[in-house]
Amino acid sequence: TNERGRVPTMMARVPFMLFRSGTSKGPLFLRSDLERVPASFNALVRTQVEDAADGGLDHRSELIAARLVGSGHVYGVDGIGGGRSSTNKSVIVESANEDAEEDVLIKFVQSEIESFGVDTTHGDCGNMLPSVGAFAIEKGLVRKGLTCPST
């Protein structure tokens, strides 16, 4: 194990669903799946993800998502992204607390293209937001029996 208690590995399976939504495309991940990704033996990935995350699980999940879409390569050949800002997006989804009004919480991640990294200052992507509902239903994150408040 490394200093963070993770066993390094060369490859890891990371479940995701890929959506094209409007003029954007990107994977949706469960936060818990990204948090379970073990540390990598690959020196570049360790530098980009483990060292940059500095122990923060939230930021580590964002960096793993960026790595998976191919952030840092103008053609996105090292991942499932496409080398354009509209195809280098990810959404990280998790269940909300039981007493919360919402069913899910999301984190929108815009992956950099020219250099490795993420930009989370956008807040969200209007094109990718509709895909969250389908993803949440498919993953069983939507609670049954809830009613919409009347307007």
N, C-alpha and C positions, 0 to 999 in steps of 0.2 A: 504494500500500500504506500501511497505517497503521503506527504505531510498533511493533506486534507482528508485522509482516510479512504481515498478511492483507489481501487485496483486499476492500474493503467491497462489499456487494451488498444489494439489496432483499429478495430471496427466495432460499432455498436448498432443495434437495431433501434430505430427511432420511429414509432408510428406517427403518421400524419395523414391528413386529407388535403389534396390539392384542389383548389377552387379557382375558376375563372369567374370573376364577378365584375360586371361592367367592363371597363377597359383595363382592369388590373388582374393579376394572377398571383397566387401565393399559397403556401402551405399553412394549415391551421394545426396547432399542436396542443395537446394537454400539457399544462405546466408540469404536472407530476411525471410525465414521460421524459421531459427535458431534464428535470432534476435528477432522474435516475441514470442519465448517461454517464458512464464511467470516464475517468481521465484517460487521455490518449497517450500512447507511446510516441506518437509523432511529435517531434520537437516544435515544428511550426504551429501545429494545433495547440500544443501546450502553451506556447507563447501567446497565441491569439486569444485563447479561451481561459485557461486556468490562471495564468499570471495576470491577465488583464482584469479578470473578474474579482481578483483580490478577496476571495472568500464570500462574496455576495451572491447568494443563490439566484436572486432575481436577475441581476446583470449577467450571471453565467448562462442562464436560460436564454437570454437575448442573444448572447454571443454564439451559443450553439446554433440557434435558429439562423443567424447570419452566416455561419460556416456552412450550414446545410443548403442555403440558397446560392452559395458561391460568392459571397461578398469578397471584394478585393481583386476580382478578375473582371476586366472590362467586357468579356463575353459570357461570364458566368459559367464557364465550362467545368468548374469544380463543384457544381451543385445543381439544384433544380431551378434556379433563377434564370433570368434571361438577359442579364447585362443592361437592363433599362430600369429606371426607378419604378415603372409600373409593373415590373415583373420580379422585383427584388423585395417583396413585402412578405411579412409573416404576421400571424396573429397567434398569441399565446392565450389559451382559455383555461379557466379553472372554475370550479363550483363556488358559488357565494355561500356565506353562512346561512344556516337554516332560517334564522330570524330576519334575514334581509329581504327586501322587496324584490330584488332581482335574483334570477337563477344562476347567472354566470358573471364572472369578471373577466375582462379582456385586457391584453396589453398589445398594442400595435407596434410592430418593429419595422422600421424602414432600414434595410441594409444598405451600407455604402457600396459603391461600385468600384471606383478607382483605387481605393485603399480599404483594407479590412476594418470593419466597425459598424456601429449602429447609430441611428438617429431616432430617438424616441420623443423628440420635441413636437412632432406633428399631432400627437394625441390620438388620432384615428385616421382611417381612410374610408371615406364615404362609399367607395366602390366595394371594399372588402367587408364592410359591416353586414350586408345581407347574408353572407356566407356563414356568419357566426350562428344564426338560428338553426340552419340545417345541420351544422356540425354539432351543436349542443343537443339537438334531438337525436341524432345518430349515436352520440356518445352517452346518451342517457342522463344528461345533466339538467333536463327540464323537469320540474316537479309536476306531477299530475294533480288535477283538481283545482288548479288556480284559476281564478277568473280575472278578467281585465276590469279595471275600475271604469265606471261609467263616466262619460264626459258631460 
